[in-house]
Amino acid sequence: MKKELIEQLFQKFENASHLYKDIECWSARDLQEILNYAKWDNFLKVIDKAKKSAENAGEDIQNHFADIGKMVILGSGSEREISDLALTRYACYLIAQNGDSSKSEIAFAQTYFAVQTRKQEIIEKRLIDVERVTAREKLSKTEKKLSGIIYERGVDERSFSIIRSKGDQALFGGFTTNDMKKKLNVPQTRPLADFLPTLTIKAKDFATELTSHNVVEKDLNGDSQITNEHIENNLAVRKMLGERGIKPENLPALEDVKKVQRKLKSDEKKILKQPKKK
């Protein structure tokens, strides 16, 4: 494919994109023209194949192929509304995959949308990692806050460790911290929370926040009162999750959050070292 054609097609795809309900989309009518399909009916057949591919991948079609209308000007100068679709990048990618590969436009579109979709996946993955790292940092701060509160109320470091373990046992349906480490293959020398998914980390954080609040509000003192409070709060959080069909002990372990954090920082350094575009 000639460089001139590549540049021309790239600009066409870039210029045709627009926002539909705050989501980047392409008009199916515009895409039909760019992909060199003379007849709308023929292009609809390709769209139908793309929809089936999306269904087979477990996607909700309406999230990627939205029915919209488009006004066109007739030869007489009057306007008429015709059917159209707002297509996400993913929808466009599937259309390109199901199109006539002998067309140079289709061949370009397959690569264009595959690369762009991959970029989006990378961004989404990074955001998920950032959320998990942030949640873990928040839990550490919340636990530190609780330890400061209860140390003033007759609880030493060893007792605080036991209180946290009792809380875990309540949250994980009877599994102790060590039980969960074995279950998730977490090294005994590492904190369990470093390998938990974001949802579980936030659940632990919420229960700990409740304990900090109630220790002060109820003026609780000593190991027994504070332990019971922490157990009750973790049981309450577990009940809430259970009502949504979630059992924390059954959620899989994820990559060591420390490794994720190092990777995020490494990526940031690489980005900062890249020369700025003039």
C-alpha positions in Angstrom: 0.0 0.0 0.0 1.4 3.4 -1.0 2.4 5.9 1.6 0.1 8.5 0.1 -2.9 6.2 0.3 -2.1 5.3 3.9 -1.9 9.0 4.9 -5.1 9.7 3.0 -7.0 6.9 4.7 -5.6 7.8 8.1 -6.9 11.3 7.8 -10.3 10.1 6.6 -10.7 7.9 9.7 -9.4 10.5 12.1 -11.6 13.3 10.6 -14.7 11.0 10.6 -14.6 10.3 14.3 -17.0 12.3 16.6 -18.5 12.1 20.1 -21.8 10.4 20.6 -22.9 10.5 24.3 -19.3 11.3 25.2 -18.0 8.2 23.5 -15.7 8.4 20.4 -17.7 6.9 17.5 -17.9 6.8 13.7 -21.1 7.1 11.6 -21.8 3.8 9.7 -22.8 5.9 6.7 -19.5 7.7 6.8 -17.6 4.4 7.3 -19.5 2.9 4.3 -18.1 5.6 2.1 -14.5 5.5 3.5 -14.4 1.7 3.2 -15.6 2.0 -0.5 -18.9 0.2 -0.2 -21.2 1.5 -2.9 -24.5 0.1 -1.6 -25.8 0.5 2.0 -27.5 -2.9 1.9 -24.2 -4.6 1.2 -22.5 -2.7 4.0 -25.3 -3.7 6.4 -24.5 -7.4 5.8 -21.0 -6.7 7.0 -22.3 -4.8 10.0 -24.6 -7.8 10.8 -21.6 -10.1 10.8 -19.7 -7.7 13.1 -22.7 -7.7 15.5 -22.6 -11.5 15.7 -18.9 -11.4 16.4 -19.6 -9.0 19.2 -22.3 -11.2 20.6 -20.0 -14.2 20.5 -17.5 -12.2 22.4 -20.1 -11.6 25.1 -20.5 -7.9 24.3 -23.8 -6.0 24.5 -24.5 -4.9 20.9 -26.2 -1.7 22.0 -23.0 -0.6 23.7 -21.2 -0.6 20.3 -23.8 -0.3 17.6 -26.2 2.5 18.5 -29.2 3.2 16.2 -29.3 6.9 15.2 -30.8 8.9 12.4 -29.0 11.1 9.9 -30.3 13.9 7.8 -29.3 14.0 4.1 -30.0 16.6 1.5 -31.9 15.4 -1.6 -31.4 16.6 -5.1 -34.5 18.8 -4.8 -32.8 20.6 -1.8 -35.1 19.1 0.8 -33.9 17.0 3.7 -34.7 13.4 4.6 -33.8 11.3 7.6 -32.1 8.0 6.9 -31.1 5.2 9.2 -27.5 5.2 10.6 -25.5 3.7 13.4 -23.0 5.2 15.8 -20.1 2.8 15.9 -17.5 2.5 18.7 -13.8 1.7 17.8 -14.5 -1.9 18.8 -17.5 -2.0 16.4 -15.4 -0.5 13.6 -12.7 -3.0 14.3 -15.2 -5.9 14.0 -16.6 -4.5 10.8 -13.1 -4.3 9.3 -12.5 -7.9 10.3 -15.6 -9.0 8.6 -15.2 -6.8 5.5 -13.9 -7.6 2.0 -10.2 -8.0 2.7 -9.4 -7.5 -1.0 -10.3 -3.8 -0.6 -7.2 -1.7 0.4 -9.5 0.4 2.6 -10.5 -2.7 4.6 -6.9 -3.8 4.9 -6.0 -0.4 6.3 -9.0 -0.3 8.6 -8.1 -3.7 10.1 -4.7 -2.4 11.2 -5.9 1.1 12.2 -8.7 0.0 14.5 -6.7 -3.0 15.9 -3.9 -0.7 17.0 -6.3 1.9 18.3 -8.3 -0.7 20.2 -5.2 -2.1 21.7 -4.1 1.4 22.9 -7.5 1.7 24.6 -7.1 -1.7 26.2 -3.6 -0.6 27.5 -5.1 2.6 28.9 -8.0 0.7 30.6 -5.5 -1.8 32.1 -3.3 1.0 33.5 -6.3 2.7 35.1 -7.3 -0.6 36.7 -3.8 -1.0 38.1 -3.7 2.6 39.3 -7.0 2.1 41.1 -5.7 -1.1 42.8 -2.4 0.5 43.9 -4.3 3.6 45.2 -6.8 1.3 47.2 -3.8 -0.5 48.7 -2.1 2.7 49.8 -5.4 3.9 51.3 -5.8 0.7 53.3 -2.3 1.1 54.7 -3.2 4.6 55.8 -6.5 3.5 57.3 -4.9 0.7 59.3 -2.2 3.1 60.5 -4.9 5.5 61.6 -6.7 2.7 63.5 -3.5 1.6 65.2 -2.9 5.1 66.4 -6.4 5.3 67.8 -6.4 2.0 69.6 -2.8 2.2 71.0 -4.1 5.0 73.2 -6.8 2.7 74.4 -4.7 -0.1 75.8 -4.0 -2.1 72.7 -0.3 -3.0 71.8 1.2 -4.0 68.5 0.7 -7.7 69.1 -2.9 -7.3 70.0 -3.5 -5.1 66.9 -2.2 -7.9 64.7 -4.6 -10.3 66.3 -7.5 -7.8 65.9 -6.7 -7.5 62.2 -6.6 -11.3 61.8 -10.0 -11.7 63.6 -11.3 -9.1 61.1 -10.0 -11.1 58.2 -11.6 -14.2 59.6 -15.0 -12.5 59.7 -14.6 -11.0 56.2 -13.5 -14.2 54.6 -16.2 -16.5 56.0 -14.1 -18.2 58.7 -10.8 -18.3 56.8 -8.0 -16.8 58.8 -5.3 -14.6 57.3 -2.9 -17.5 57.1 -5.7 -19.7 55.6 -6.2 -17.1 52.9 -2.5 -16.9 52.2 -2.3 -20.6 51.7 -5.5 -20.6 49.6 -4.1 -17.8 47.3 -0.5 -19.0 47.4 0.7 -15.8 49.1 4.1 -16.0 50.7 3.8 -16.1 54.5 6.2 -13.1 54.8 4.1 -10.9 52.7 0.9 -9.0 53.6 -2.3 -10.7 52.3 -3.7 -7.4 51.0 -0.8 -7.0 48.5 -2.3 -9.9 46.5 -6.0 -9.1 46.9 -8.2 -7.7 44.1 -9.3 -4.0 44.4 -12.8 -4.9 45.6 -11.5 -6.9 48.6 -8.9 -4.3 49.5 -11.7 -1.7 49.5 -13.9 -4.0 51.6 -11.1 -4.3 54.2 -10.6 -0.6 54.1 -14.3 0.2 54.7 -14.5 -2.2 57.6 -11.4 -0.7 59.2 -12.7 2.8 58.7 -15.9 1.8 60.5 -13.9 0.4 63.4 -11.8 3.6 63.7 -15.0 5.7 63.8 -16.9 3.5 66.3 -14.0 3.1 68.7 -14.0 6.8 69.2 -17.8 7.3 69.0 -18.5 4.4 71.4 -15.5 5.1 73.5 -14.3 1.5 73.3 -11.2 0.4 75.2 -9.1 -2.7 75.5 -8.6 -5.8 73.3 -11.9 -7.4 73.8 -14.2 -4.5 73.0 -12.2 -3.3 70.0 -11.8 -6.9 68.7 -15.5 -7.5 68.8 -16.2 -4.1 67.1 -13.8 -5.0 64.3 -15.3 -8.4 63.9 -18.8 -7.0 63.7 -17.8 -4.4 61.1 -16.2 -7.0 58.9 -19.2 -9.3 59.2 -21.4 -6.3 58.1 -19.3 -5.7 55.1 -19.3 -9.4 54.2 -23.1 -9.5 54.5 -23.3 -6.5 52.1 -21.1 -8.3 49.6 -23.0 -11.5 50.0 -26.2 -9.7 49.1 -24.6 -8.9 45.8 -23.5 -12.5 45.3 -19.9 -11.9 46.2 -17.8 -14.1 48.6 -14.4 -12.4 49.2 -12.7 -15.8 49.9 -13.6 -17.0 46.4 -12.1 -14.0 44.5 -8.8 -14.9 42.8 -5.4 -13.5 43.9 -3.8 -10.9 41.6 -0.3 -9.9 40.8 1.8 -8.6 43.7 0.7 -4.9 44.1 4.3 -3.9 44.8 5.3 -5.2 41.3 2.3 -3.4 39.8 3.4 -0.2 41.6 7.0 -0.5 40.3 5.8 -1.1 36.8 3.6 2.0 36.9 6.5 4.1 38.1 8.8 2.7 35.5 6.2 3.5 32.8 6.0 7.1 34.1 9.7 7.5 33.9 9.8 6.3 30.3 7.0 8.7 29.4 8.9 11.6 31.0 12.1 10.7 29.2 10.4 10.8 25.8 11.2 13.9 23.8 8.4 16.4 23.6 6.9 16.9 20.1 7.5 20.3 18.7 
